[in-house]
Amino acid sequence: MTAIVTPNPTPAESASRFAQAPGDPYRYGVYLRPDPTTCAAVTAVTTQLRAQYGIVSAGAFPPHATLVGSCHITEPVGAIVDAVTRGLAEAAPFTVHNAGVRRQGVGLVYDVHHLADGITPNPAFVDLAARVDKAVAPLRSPAPNPAGHRFDRDTFRAHLSLVSHDMYVRPDLSEEVEEYVGGLPVPFPESFPGDTVTLYRTRSDDWTGRWWQTLTWEHVHTWRLRR
């Protein structure tokens, strides 16, 4: 029997994959927080998926729509709060429309990207993400893992995650999980006010791999958008 030999990574490969950057193991995310009823719906779905399949990635976070995420920032927290406060100074609340469960990438989401017609991107949502990205951009510093969620107006898709990174390692469950989620009796509002923005600090023991298995988070700050 011939042994299968797996080549060891070179020192350069190991250094790149497991590099540590100043500020590790923390990352920051700025999110739009849904209304309490929608948050409860997200939590109900992710809790059921954890109980039935051990799927944890979406439920590892508080319910949210990402404006900017996985930001590696070594500046003091106060500097982040001040920057986002300035960025939100002219932002007004808007109505978020929830089109229900949709596929996005390998996962499932509540689609909150569009206006009530289900076709037109919600310009206020896109504008809010652009404002926040511009505010935090000068504070970012390079980090090897994970890839940051840089804002791009053409590819931005506002969503509330229900199933996400677990499907990369369990693609065999994809169809079954989608059917399961479709059968859950979890009502949700068709719309809610987009008026609450939150800053969270996340931590993982290993940003290079299955970071969601050790992810923890803490709430840092909340902003309420005013007309």
Buried (B, 14 or more C-beta within 10 A) or exposed (E): EEEEEEEEEEEEEEEEEBBEBEBBBBBBBBBBBBBEEBBBBBBBBBEBBBEEBEBBBBBBBBBBBBBBBBBBBBBEBEBBBBBBEEBBEEBEBBBBBBBEBBEBBBBBBBBBBBBEEEEEBBEBBBBBBBBBBBBBBEBBEEBBBBEBBBBEEEEBBBBBBBBBBBBEEBEEBBEEBBEBBEEBEBEBEEEBEBBBBBBBBBBBEEBBBBBBBBBEBEEBBEBEBEE
